[in-house]
Amino acid sequence: MPDQSPRYKAHRVSTPPPIDGTLSHPVWAEAPWTSDFVDIRGDGSVPRFRTRAKLLYDDTHLYVGGELEEPHVWSTMTERNTFLYEENNFELFLDPDGDGLNYYEFEINPLGTIWELTLPKPYAEGGVAVDPTNLPGLRSAVQVNGTLNDPSDTDTGWTVEFSLPWSDLAQFNEGGATPPQPGDEWRMNLMRCQWPHEVVDGAYRKGEESDFWVWSPQYVVDMHRPATWGVLQF
């Protein structure tokens, strides 16, 4: 059966974007958007808010930008390399050699707090995260289009940008070319954790159960199934 996973062709650039979180530099306009994120279960339900992304690359870095529609942007977690999925966040998963082993995960929240980790194999197969990973050359930024942690107004959402050096990603691409060559394909997925909330005494209070919205549906509530991730083409 042919692979039905979504595919995204990253746009090669000669001028790198500044990593300021805005997605406003003209170079981003050269790249197409991914398809809108869907529910992780692939059941046809439409997420409440739109999420989409763009990817660029050059000789030295992979660049990722995300746009998250959100009428109420809130976040409290400020400690690096903690469980950011316990609040609203944006995530990237990369398995360059496509073997389902030794893959990279990156998370970021509206405060710009990040978490990096490596999975030697998926959790369902007994994998234990190597935490933190901390790619030395990673850069990231967030822009809130509205007012963070203010329930009295309505926001537009938040955008995120980050860059990953090929030299840091080479450890996940055993036997492969890093930087990738034209025509190379990596396994990739993108996810957004979105928690319900209520307003109590003028402040946000997190609800009980998160939604998981993804670029490539997993058909089960488990992001750690690399075989059902999408394909990033170069």
NORQUIDA-V730471 format. One record per pair of residues at least 6 apart in sequence whose C-alpha atoms are under 8 Angstrom apart, sorted by the first residue. I is the first residue (numbers start at 1). J is the second residue. Records with the same first field share a line. If there is no record, write none. Layout:
BEGIN
I: J / J
END
This chain:
BEGIN
5: 216 / 228 / 229 / 230 / 231
6: 215 / 216 / 230 / 231
7: 230 / 231 / 232 / 233
8: 34 / 230 / 231 / 232 / 233
9: 232 / 233 / 234
10: 31 / 54 / 55 / 56 / 57 / 232 / 233 / 234
11: 30 / 31 / 55 / 56 / 57 / 234
12: 56 / 57 / 58 / 234
13: 27 / 56 / 57 / 58
14: 58
15: 27
16: 27 / 57 / 58
17: 25 / 27 / 28
18: 25
19: 139 / 140 / 141 / 161 / 162 / 163
20: 140 / 141 / 142 / 143 / 161
21: 65 / 140 / 141 / 142 / 143 / 159 / 160 / 161 / 162
22: 142 / 143 / 159 / 160 / 161
23: 65 / 159 / 160 / 161
28: 54 / 56
31: 54 / 55 / 56
32: 54
33: 52 / 53 / 54
34: 52 / 53 / 54 / 215
35: 52 / 215
36: 50 / 51 / 52 / 215
37: 47 / 50 / 51 / 52 / 191 / 213 / 214 / 215 / 216
38: 44 / 45 / 46 / 47 / 213 / 214 / 215 / 216 / 217
39: 45 / 46 / 47 / 211 / 212 / 213 / 214 / 217
40: 212 / 213 / 214 / 216 / 217 / 218 / 219 / 220 / 221 / 222 / 223
41: 217 / 218 / 219 / 220 / 221
42: 217 / 218 / 219 / 220
43: 219
47: 213
49: 68 / 69 / 70
50: 68 / 69
51: 66 / 67 / 68 / 69 / 192 / 213
52: 66 / 67 / 68 / 215
53: 64 / 65 / 66 / 67
54: 64 / 65 / 66
55: 62 / 63 / 64 / 65
56: 62 / 63 / 64
57: 63
59: 179
60: 165 / 166 / 167 / 179
61: 163 / 164 / 165 / 166
62: 163 / 164 / 165 / 166
63: 161 / 162 / 163 / 164
64: 161 / 162 / 163
65: 159 / 160 / 161 / 162
66: 90 / 159 / 160 / 161
67: 157 / 158 / 159 / 160
68: 157 / 158 / 159
69: 156 / 157 / 158
70: 155 / 156 / 157 / 158
71: 154 / 155 / 156 / 157
72: 148 / 149 / 150 / 151 / 153 / 154 / 155 / 156 / 157
73: 110 / 144 / 146 / 147 / 148 / 149 / 150 / 155 / 157 / 158
74: 88 / 110 / 148 / 149 / 150 / 204
75: 87 / 88 / 109 / 110 / 111 / 148 / 149
76: 111
77: 84 / 87 / 109 / 111 / 113
78: 111 / 113
79: 113
80: 113 / 114 / 115
81: 114 / 115 / 116 / 131 / 132
82: 115
83: 115
84: 107 / 108 / 109 / 114 / 115
85: 107 / 193
87: 109 / 193 / 194 / 195 / 206
88: 109 / 110 / 192 / 193 / 194 / 195
89: 107 / 108 / 109 / 110 / 192 / 193 / 194
90: 107 / 108 / 109 / 190 / 191 / 192 / 193
91: 105 / 106 / 107 / 108 / 190 / 191 / 192
92: 105 / 106 / 107 / 188 / 189 / 190 / 191
93: 103 / 104 / 105 / 106 / 188 / 189 / 190
94: 103 / 104 / 105 / 186 / 187 / 188 / 189
95: 101 / 102 / 103 / 104 / 172 / 173 / 186 / 187 / 188 / 226
96: 103 / 172 / 173 / 176 / 185 / 186 / 187 / 188
97: 172 / 173 / 174 / 175 / 176 / 186 / 187
98: 186 / 187 / 226 / 227
100: 121 / 122 / 225 / 226 / 227
101: 119 / 120 / 121 / 122
102: 118 / 119 / 120 / 121 / 172
103: 118 / 119 / 120 / 121 / 172
104: 116 / 117 / 118 / 119 / 172
105: 116 / 117 / 118 / 119
106: 114 / 115 / 116 / 117
107: 114 / 115 / 116
108: 114 / 115
110: 142 / 143 / 144 / 148 / 158
111: 142
112: 140 / 141 / 142
115: 132
116: 131 / 132 / 133 / 134 / 135
117: 129 / 130 / 131 / 132 / 133 / 134
118: 129 / 130 / 131 / 132 / 133
119: 127 / 128 / 129 / 130
120: 127 / 128 / 129 / 130
121: 127 / 128
122: 128 / 224 / 225
123: 224
124: 224
135: 164 / 168 / 169
136: 168
137: 164 / 165 / 168
138: 162 / 163 / 164 / 165
139: 162 / 163 / 164
140: 160 / 161 / 162 / 163
141: 160 / 161 / 162
142: 158 / 159 / 160 / 161
143: 158 / 159 / 160
144: 157 / 158 / 159
145: 155 / 156 / 157 / 158 / 159
146: 154 / 155 / 156 / 157 / 158
147: 153 / 155
149: 203 / 204
150: 203
151: 199 / 202 / 203 / 204
152: 202
166: 178 / 179
167: 178 / 179
169: 178
170: 177 / 178 / 179
180: 234
181: 234
182: 234
183: 233 / 234
184: 233 / 234
185: 231 / 232 / 233 / 234
186: 231 / 232 / 233
187: 226 / 227 / 229 / 230 / 231 / 232
188: 226 / 229 / 230 / 231 / 232
189: 214 / 215 / 216 / 229 / 230 / 231
190: 214 / 215 / 216
191: 212 / 213 / 214 / 215
192: 212 / 213 / 214
193: 210 / 211 / 212 / 213
194: 210 / 211 / 212 / 213
195: 206 / 207 / 208 / 209 / 210 / 211
196: 206 / 207 / 208 / 209 / 210
197: 204 / 205 / 206 / 207
198: 204 / 205 / 206 / 207
199: 205
212: 221
215: 230
216: 228 / 229 / 230
217: 228 / 229
218: 225 / 228 / 229
END
